[in-house]
Amino acid sequence: MGGRGSSVQDAVVLAAGASTRMGRPKALLEVGGGPLLLHHVRTFSTLGLRVHVVLGAYEATLRAVLPDHVTVHHNPAWATSGPAESAFVALQGLGPALVTPVDVPPARLPDLQRLLDADGPALLRHCGVDGHPVRLDPPHPQLRLDERLRGALRIETDDPDIVRNLNTPAEWAAWLAAQGPPYSGQF
């Protein structure tokens, strides 16, 4: 796909959490013939981005499913920290980057391209609600993501999945059911 705004070269998937509400690793939830984590990796790789994944809980298990081209970062404080801290771990030394938690459906390629083409920090919105992924530009301070994105460009999309959270078995089941049988895994 075409231009990259201010030269976004990297994408970060945040997958360090313990998935306590889901009861099993959200990154490994099976959809369309593969784990959710790999759908994020493939989507970003399709755009030619270098993919970084932040791990903590389930690190050995998740590393085993990742392709060799993925850069893995370890969040040593995964049990007591949140997404902002995991993002900080991966973003050090990076330029502009797209960042997404693993527990959301991967965004559609045209919407990701709109983030790549943005001139500075940006995020996707659906019906006025902020979603994921987000585009963060350096410097990359250790701040909550909502604080970093206060003045960011909001890009409206018709995709309701960008505001969907897949945190519990009920949310996961509802999302899968809405995809229709059999779910093809095409994002």
C-alpha positions as a printed NumPy array, in Angstrom:
array([[  0.   ,   0.   ,   0.   ],
       [  1.08 ,   3.574,  -0.62 ],
       [  2.587,   6.429,   1.351],
       [  3.285,   6.248,   5.009],
       [  2.66 ,   9.776,   6.254],
       [  5.593,  10.564,   8.527],
       [  7.325,   7.28 ,   7.734],
       [  5.566,   4.802,   9.987],
       [  7.711,   1.672,   9.836],
       [  6.59 ,  -0.253,  12.936],
       [  3.495,  -1.768,  14.529],
       [  3.202,  -2.917,  18.136],
       [  0.793,  -5.568,  19.436],
       [  0.276,  -5.471,  23.204],
       [ -0.109,  -9.048,  24.474],
       [  1.492,  -9.047,  27.939],
       [ -1.611,  -9.419,  30.124],
       [ -2.803, -12.467,  32.002],
       [ -6.266, -12.56 ,  30.346],
       [ -7.917, -13.164,  33.716],
       [-11.414, -12.156,  32.551],
       [-11.168, -14.49 ,  29.555],
       [ -9.773, -17.38 ,  31.611],
       [ -7.251, -18.286,  28.897],
       [ -4.759, -16.353,  26.75 ],
       [ -6.692, -13.956,  24.518],
       [ -3.779, -13.901,  22.08 ],
       [ -4.366, -17.608,  21.392],
       [ -8.122, -17.435,  20.801],
       [ -8.779, -19.378,  17.621],
       [-10.393, -17.497,  14.772],
       [-10.364, -18.242,  11.079],
       [ -7.892, -21.115,  11.445],
       [ -5.316, -19.378,  13.632],
       [ -4.691, -17.491,  16.85 ],
       [ -5.926, -13.897,  17.12 ],
       [ -2.342, -12.718,  17.715],
       [ -1.249, -14.028,  14.317],
       [ -4.087, -12.2  ,  12.585],
       [ -2.695,  -8.93 ,  13.981],
       [  0.84 ,  -9.885,  12.933],
       [ -0.262, -10.808,   9.403],
       [ -2.369,  -7.681,   8.987],
       [  0.523,  -5.388,   9.928],
       [  3.009,  -7.448,   7.895],
       [  0.768,  -7.074,   4.836],
       [  1.384,  -3.328,   5.087],
       [  5.147,  -3.866,   5.133],
       [  5.488,  -2.843,   8.773],
       [  8.028,  -4.3  ,  11.182],
       [  5.964,  -6.052,  13.836],
       [  6.765,  -5.894,  17.553],
       [  4.866,  -7.899,  20.176],
       [  5.029,  -7.178,  23.902],
       [  4.74 , -10.295,  26.061],
       [  4.562, -11.022,  29.784],
       [  2.168, -13.723,  30.965],
       [  2.214, -16.813,  28.719],
       [  5.453, -15.579,  27.138],
       [  6.892, -18.985,  26.212],
       [  3.592, -20.183,  24.761],
       [  3.062, -17.031,  22.702],
       [  6.661, -16.891,  21.456],
       [  6.17 , -20.387,  20.052],
       [  3.432, -19.207,  17.647],
       [  5.177, -16.06 ,  16.427],
       [  7.015, -15.981,  13.099],
       [ 10.743, -15.302,  13.17 ],
       [ 10.398, -11.813,  11.682],
       [  8.499, -10.538,  14.75 ],
       [ 10.498,  -8.636,  17.376],
       [  9.483,  -9.73 ,  20.872],
       [  9.7  ,  -7.376,  23.851],
       [  9.282,  -8.527,  27.448],
       [  7.371,  -6.392,  29.945],
       [  8.937,  -7.465,  33.258],
       [  6.155,  -5.69 ,  35.186],
       [  3.298,  -7.283,  33.22 ],
       [  1.498,  -8.469,  36.369],
       [  1.277,  -4.968,  37.871],
       [  1.232,  -2.72 ,  34.818],
       [ -1.083,  -1.971,  31.95 ],
       [ -1.104,  -1.216,  28.233],
       [  0.735,   2.111,  28.54 ],
       [  3.69 ,   0.458,  30.235],
       [  3.763,  -2.333,  27.667],
       [  3.653,   0.203,  24.846],
       [  6.515,   2.109,  26.472],
       [  8.63 ,  -1.08 ,  26.551],
       [  8.281,  -1.594,  22.779],
       [  8.295,   2.013,  21.592],
       [ 11.695,   2.985,  22.964],
       [ 13.932,   3.779,  20.014],
       [ 11.091,   3.582,  17.468],
       [  9.762,   6.334,  15.259],
       [  6.064,   6.705,  14.494],
       [  4.245,   3.418,  15.12 ],
       [  0.811,   1.857,  15.113],
       [ -0.184,   0.297,  18.452],
       [ -3.018,  -2.115,  19.204],
       [ -3.987,  -4.389,  22.072],
       [ -4.285,  -8.035,  21.082],
       [ -7.828,  -8.29 ,  22.474],
       [ -9.522,  -6.35 ,  19.69 ],
       [-10.312,  -7.564,  16.172],
       [ -7.636,  -6.49 ,  13.685],
       [ -8.534,  -3.301,  11.84 ],
       [ -9.313,  -3.356,   8.136],
       [ -6.462,  -2.534,   5.751],
       [ -8.051,   0.67 ,   4.34 ],
       [ -8.493,   2.029,   7.877],
       [ -4.896,   1.154,   8.759],
       [ -3.751,   2.936,   5.614],
       [ -5.599,   6.057,   6.761],
       [ -3.637,   5.912,  10.036],
       [ -0.385,   5.452,   8.129],
       [ -1.185,   8.446,   5.926],
       [ -2.04 ,  10.712,   8.869],
       [  0.281,  13.578,   9.624],
       [  1.014,  12.861,  13.292],
       [ -0.714,  11.033,  16.149],
       [ -4.1  ,   9.626,  15.165],
       [ -6.704,   7.053,  16.082],
       [ -9.726,   5.422,  14.588],
       [-13.247,   6.281,  15.786],
       [-16.614,   4.672,  15.248],
       [-19.774,   6.68 ,  15.963],
       [-17.707,   9.162,  17.976],
       [-16.066,   6.493,  20.165],
       [-12.264,   6.193,  20.112],
       [-10.886,   2.789,  19.155],
       [ -7.8  ,   0.871,  18.069],
       [ -5.253,   0.802,  16.67 ],
       [ -3.668,   4.164,  17.334],
       [ -0.757,   5.942,  15.707],
       [  1.846,   7.309,  18.127],
       [  4.698,   9.58 ,  17.135],
       [  7.907,  10.158,  19.113],
       [  8.91 ,  11.097,  21.646],
       [  7.437,   8.082,  23.409],
       [  7.026,   9.065,  27.078],
       [  5.617,   6.687,  29.653],
       [  2.105,   8.127,  29.738],
       [ -1.349,   6.614,  29.524],
       [ -2.35 ,   6.263,  25.887],
       [ -5.466,   8.42 ,  26.329],
       [ -3.232,  11.221,  27.665],
       [ -0.871,  10.891,  24.703],
       [ -3.775,  11.014,  22.263],
       [ -5.678,  14.01 ,  23.666],
       [ -5.011,  16.237,  20.648],
       [ -4.663,  13.448,  18.086],
       [ -6.476,  13.35 ,  14.786],
       [ -9.677,  11.279,  15.016],
       [-10.404,   9.277,  11.854],
       [-14.029,   8.154,  11.586],
       [-14.665,   4.649,  10.225],
       [-17.803,   2.603,   9.655],
       [-16.127,  -0.471,  11.205],
       [-17.681,  -1.164,  14.642],
       [-14.922,  -3.662,  15.447],
       [-12.399,  -0.89 ,  16.119],
       [-14.233,  -0.121,  19.383],
       [-14.94 ,  -3.745,  20.306],
       [-13.239,  -5.323,  23.314],
       [-12.842,  -9.087,  23.462],
       [-12.19 ,  -9.443,  27.187],
       [-14.616, -12.134,  28.312],
       [-15.904, -15.451,  26.956],
       [-19.314, -13.802,  26.379],
       [-17.791, -10.928,  24.35 ],
       [-15.724, -13.4  ,  22.338],
       [-18.712, -15.678,  21.641],
       [-20.898, -12.722,  20.623],
       [-18.252, -11.397,  18.245],
       [-17.674, -14.804,  16.654],
       [-21.42 , -15.345,  16.247],
       [-21.743, -11.951,  14.535],
       [-19.099, -12.981,  11.988],
       [-21.31 , -15.743,  10.655],
       [-20.505, -19.424,  10.154],
       [-17.988, -20.401,   9.182],
       [-15.859, -17.415,  10.087],
       [-13.304, -16.968,   7.308],
       [-10.69 , -15.024,   9.257],
       [-10.582, -12.301,   6.597],
       [-10.203,  -8.872,   8.154]])
